């Protein structure tokens, strides 16, 4: 690939990221997302018609744990918003589904087994949440402040 083509690809990617962030900022802020499957999805003998994700339930501890887990499988997270493995792990942790015994059964293996379109919709919802969160912080705390 030529340097000119690499630059264009990078510029296109940067422009797409800016469009995604602008779009996320314009949406109403919702701390939850419910994904309704086009067709019920069965995995591990359990059939799911919908899954709800409570992004607001996640903490900094969850973020650190996700990054630590991913480093353990040689995945480096540069920008969580654009790392599909991070988004999938985030969704697994935020999923509110529990089995009859109250245990969490939705994990990344289940999410990776989803049809591509469904997987991407869930990851995109996680990405939009992160982009909205980052935008609010940058706007609110723009400029330099002394910590002294």
C-alpha positions as CSV (number, residue, x, y, z in Angstrom):
1,X,0.0,0.0,0.0
2,X,1.4,3.4,-0.9
3,X,1.9,6.2,1.6
4,X,-0.7,8.2,-0.2
5,X,-3.2,5.4,0.1
6,X,-2.4,4.9,3.8
7,X,-2.9,8.6,4.5
8,X,-6.3,8.5,2.7
9,X,-7.3,5.4,4.6
10,X,-6.3,7.0,7.9
11,X,-8.0,10.3,7.0
12,X,-11.2,8.4,6.0
13,X,-11.1,6.5,9.3
14,X,-10.6,9.7,11.3
15,X,-13.4,11.4,9.5
16,X,-15.7,8.4,10.1
17,X,-14.8,8.4,13.8
18,X,-15.7,12.2,14.0
19,X,-19.0,11.5,12.3
20,X,-19.8,8.7,14.7
21,X,-19.0,10.9,17.7
22,X,-21.1,13.8,16.4
23,X,-24.0,11.4,15.7
24,X,-23.7,9.9,19.2
25,X,-23.6,13.4,20.8
26,X,-26.9,14.3,19.0
27,X,-28.8,11.2,20.4
28,X,-30.7,11.3,23.6
29,X,-28.5,10.0,26.4
30,X,-29.7,6.6,27.5
31,X,-27.8,4.5,30.0
32,X,-29.6,1.3,28.7
33,X,-30.1,-0.4,25.4
34,X,-32.5,-3.3,24.7
35,X,-31.7,-5.4,21.7
36,X,-34.7,-7.3,20.2
37,X,-33.6,-10.2,18.0
38,X,-35.1,-10.4,14.5
39,X,-35.4,-14.1,15.2
40,X,-35.0,-15.7,18.7
41,X,-31.4,-16.7,19.2
42,X,-30.5,-20.0,20.9
43,X,-27.1,-20.6,22.6
44,X,-26.2,-23.2,25.1
45,X,-29.8,-24.5,25.2
46,X,-31.2,-21.0,26.1
47,X,-33.4,-19.0,23.7
48,X,-33.1,-15.3,23.8
49,X,-35.7,-13.0,22.3
50,X,-34.1,-9.8,23.6
51,X,-31.2,-8.7,25.8
52,X,-31.0,-5.5,27.8
53,X,-27.7,-3.8,28.5
54,X,-27.3,-1.4,31.5
55,X,-24.2,0.7,30.5
56,X,-24.6,2.9,33.6
57,X,-24.1,-0.2,35.9
58,X,-20.5,-0.4,34.8
59,X,-17.7,1.1,36.8
60,X,-14.0,2.0,36.3
61,X,-13.2,-1.3,37.9
62,X,-15.1,-3.0,35.0
63,X,-13.1,-1.1,32.5
64,X,-9.8,-2.0,34.0
65,X,-10.9,-5.7,34.3
66,X,-11.9,-5.7,30.6
67,X,-8.5,-4.3,29.6
68,X,-6.7,-6.7,31.8
69,X,-8.6,-9.7,30.3
70,X,-7.9,-8.5,26.8
71,X,-4.2,-8.0,27.5
72,X,-4.2,-11.7,28.6
73,X,-5.2,-12.7,25.1
74,X,-2.8,-10.3,23.4
75,X,-5.4,-7.6,22.5
76,X,-4.2,-4.1,23.0
77,X,-6.9,-1.5,23.7
78,X,-5.9,1.9,22.3
79,X,-9.3,3.4,22.0
80,X,-12.0,1.4,23.8
81,X,-14.7,2.9,21.6
82,X,-13.1,1.4,18.5
83,X,-11.9,-2.0,19.8
84,X,-14.5,-4.6,19.1
85,X,-13.2,-7.0,21.7
86,X,-13.6,-4.3,24.3
87,X,-17.1,-3.4,23.2
88,X,-18.2,-7.1,23.3
89,X,-16.7,-7.5,26.8
90,X,-18.3,-4.3,27.9
91,X,-21.7,-5.6,26.6
92,X,-21.3,-8.9,28.3
93,X,-20.7,-7.2,31.7
94,X,-23.6,-4.7,31.2
95,X,-26.1,-7.4,30.2
96,X,-28.9,-7.6,32.7
97,X,-30.0,-11.2,31.7
98,X,-29.8,-13.7,34.6
99,X,-30.8,-17.4,34.5
100,X,-33.4,-18.8,36.9
101,X,-30.7,-19.2,39.6
102,X,-29.8,-15.5,39.3
103,X,-26.4,-16.1,37.5
104,X,-25.1,-14.1,34.6
105,X,-25.0,-16.3,31.5
106,X,-24.4,-13.8,28.8
107,X,-20.6,-13.7,28.1
108,X,-18.4,-12.8,25.1
109,X,-18.7,-16.3,23.7
110,X,-22.4,-15.9,23.4
111,X,-22.1,-12.5,21.9
112,X,-19.5,-13.7,19.4
113,X,-21.9,-16.5,18.3
114,X,-24.6,-13.9,17.4
115,X,-25.4,-13.3,13.8
116,X,-23.1,-10.5,12.5
117,X,-25.8,-7.8,12.2
118,X,-27.0,-8.4,15.7
119,X,-23.5,-8.5,17.1
120,X,-22.6,-5.2,15.4
121,X,-25.8,-3.5,16.6
122,X,-25.0,-4.3,20.2
123,X,-21.4,-3.2,19.8
124,X,-22.5,0.0,18.2
125,X,-24.8,0.7,21.1
126,X,-21.9,0.3,23.5
127,X,-19.7,2.5,21.2
128,X,-22.4,5.3,21.2
129,X,-22.6,5.2,25.0
130,X,-18.8,5.6,25.3
131,X,-18.7,8.3,22.7
132,X,-21.5,10.3,24.5
133,X,-19.7,9.8,27.8
134,X,-16.4,11.1,26.3
135,X,-18.0,14.0,24.6
136,X,-19.7,15.2,27.7
137,X,-16.5,15.1,29.7
138,X,-14.4,16.9,27.0
139,X,-17.1,19.6,26.7
140,X,-17.5,20.1,30.5
141,X,-13.7,20.1,31.3
142,X,-12.3,21.7,28.2
143,X,-9.2,23.9,28.8
144,X,-6.4,23.5,31.2
145,X,-6.9,23.5,34.9
146,X,-4.3,23.3,37.6
147,X,-4.5,20.4,40.0
148,X,-2.5,22.4,42.6
